[in-house]
Amino acid sequence: MSPKILIILIFFFISFYTSFGQNGKVIINQSDKLDSVIKLKRELNSKILNLRIQIYSGDRENAESIIKEYVEFYNDTTANLIYETPNYKVWVGNYYTQLQADKKIIEIRKKFKSAFIFRPEAVEPIEEDANKNAEEDELKLD
């Protein structure tokens, strides 16, 4: 046999040898308790105080206009109005890692120069319905 034919036959057998390799299935046996543990971990993680970005601190009128501007510009509805005496603050985002927050703040600082990243304490955002109810209660008292 000539060396060329021998090389071709060896190449031919090697190429078909790999195609007839083992085909297998992977079966994962998982406990039902694992699903309940994962669900519990998700609930706990949702309560963890994550990183936020503050884009404004000052009076309420400007804070509300900043929120509208942010939502329109970034198409993001995570903006919250927070009242910490004596200022209203606008907090945006909800980031689980410092890397996520760093990426977003680079983008946000193009529009809001004084933005910074922080880890907030548990503070409830101001809800418009709660404010309206408080105003209505004051009117009833008068």
Order of alpha helices (4+ residues) and beta strands (2+ residues): alpha-alpha-beta-alpha-beta-beta-alpha-beta-alpha
